[in-house]
């Protein structure tokens, strides 16, 4: 699939939600859940590419889509934040909630994803050289914080674990002996 088609497909839900958000009777709180969930799912998808390729080497073509998926995860996290800010209505209300575990974990996850998104381009890869890959590993603590955000906001593990356990299992395969690494 051409990357341009991937970008269009990744953008379609955002366009749909943006149109829904500007309707006179828009319920922005109802848009919080799907935008946050899609952000988490895309982050998981970006992170599972490497262990999947390690398990099934003929799928190594997936690696070329990983960066776009990760940037889209950040984009949907940002959209989630925008809907949260608008739904809260005031800075005072947001600051009053900041100490809640479900809130600060989400803020911190998004903050960790910011440098990843900003450096997910060829110019940054060249400029950062060997420092680029360790910086991109911030995706793992961002994923852990996203999991915690999900658990705390939804008061339970079930849904979060349904999404994150496959990632954990695939990441665990990194500890298996291997003859070849692709990413």
Secondary structure as UniProt FT lines:
FT   HELIX           3..21
FT   TURN            24..25
FT   HELIX           28..55
FT   HELIX           57..62
FT   HELIX           63..88
FT   HELIX           91..97
FT   TURN            98..99
FT   HELIX           101..118
FT   HELIX           122..128
FT   TURN            129..130
FT   HELIX           131..136
FT   HELIX           138..154
FT   HELIX           158..172
FT   HELIX           173..175
//
